[in-house]
Amino acid sequence: MENKLQELNYTNFDQWLKERTALVDFWAEWCHPCTIQHKMLEEISEETSGLFEIATVNVDDNRTISMKLGVQNIPAMILFQNGSEIKRFTGLQNKKLLLTQIANTLKDEKI
């Protein structure tokens, strides 16, 4: 899967998340729903530039990150603000509902 989104791994994960609001997608190449979700996240990234950033973590290549965060099912997405988890989404998400939930969460967090 070609990745137009920021790819994170164990060497850059914590530092990249440190001072930003970001949605991180946990996925694997063999996961068909992850592929569908990824295409939607690329669209969201283009449509919402500036509100939050989107990155991906391949769980097969970065087991330590997914284990540390308790990611047991994919696709999974975690919304972070300044390195702290503020919302988690598991399973294939509807684009409109996902954007609404993110917007509501960020409004509540007063970024």
C-alpha positions in Angstrom: 0.0 0.0 0.0 1.5 3.3 -1.1 1.5 5.7 1.8 0.9 9.5 1.3 0.5 9.9 5.0 3.3 10.3 7.6 4.7 6.9 8.5 5.7 6.4 12.1 7.9 3.7 13.7 9.6 3.1 17.0 12.3 5.6 16.3 10.1 8.6 15.4 6.7 7.9 17.1 7.0 9.7 20.4 8.9 12.7 19.1 6.6 13.2 16.1 3.5 13.2 18.3 5.0 15.4 21.0 3.7 18.9 20.0 0.8 18.3 17.6 -2.7 17.0 17.3 -2.7 13.9 15.1 -4.8 10.9 14.2 -2.6 7.7 14.0 -3.9 4.8 12.0 -2.8 1.3 13.0 -2.9 -1.1 10.1 -1.4 -4.1 8.4 -0.9 -5.0 4.7 -3.0 -8.1 5.0 -6.0 -6.3 6.5 -8.5 -5.4 3.8 -10.6 -3.0 5.9 -7.3 -1.2 6.7 -6.8 -0.6 3.0 -10.3 0.9 2.7 -9.7 3.0 5.8 -6.4 4.2 4.5 -7.9 5.6 1.3 -10.5 7.5 3.3 -7.8 8.9 5.6 -5.9 10.2 2.6 -9.0 12.1 1.6 -9.5 13.4 5.1 -5.9 14.6 5.2 -6.4 16.7 2.1 -9.8 18.0 3.3 -8.8 19.0 6.8 -5.2 20.3 6.4 -4.3 22.3 9.5 -6.9 21.0 11.9 -4.9 17.8 12.7 -2.3 15.6 11.0 -2.7 12.0 10.1 0.0 9.3 10.4 0.2 5.5 10.1 1.8 2.7 12.0 2.2 -0.7 10.4 1.5 -3.0 13.4 3.5 -5.9 11.9 6.6 -3.8 11.6 6.1 -1.9 14.9 4.7 -4.4 17.4 6.2 -2.5 20.4 4.2 0.6 19.7 0.9 -1.3 19.3 1.6 -3.4 22.4 2.5 -0.3 24.4 -0.8 1.4 23.4 -2.9 -1.8 23.7 -3.9 -1.9 20.1 -5.4 -5.4 19.7 -7.7 -5.0 16.7 -7.2 -3.3 13.4 -8.0 -1.0 11.8 -7.6 1.2 14.8 -7.1 4.9 15.0 -6.0 6.9 18.0 -6.3 10.7 18.2 -3.4 12.3 20.1 -2.9 15.8 21.4 0.7 16.7 22.4 1.6 13.0 22.8 -1.5 12.0 24.9 -4.3 9.9 23.7 -7.6 11.7 23.7 -9.9 9.4 21.6 -9.8 5.9 20.1 -11.6 4.4 17.2 -11.6 0.7 16.4 -12.8 -1.0 13.2 -13.7 0.5 9.8 -15.1 4.0 10.3 -17.7 6.0 8.4 -15.9 9.1 7.1 -18.6 11.6 8.0 -19.1 10.1 11.5 -15.4 10.0 12.1 -14.9 13.6 11.1 -17.8 14.6 13.4 -16.4 12.7 16.3 -13.0 14.2 15.8 -14.3 17.7 15.5 -16.4 17.3 18.7 -13.4 15.8 20.6 -11.1 18.6 19.5 -13.7 21.2 20.4 -14.0 19.6 23.9 -10.2 19.6 24.2 -10.0 23.3 23.4 -7.0 23.3 21.1 
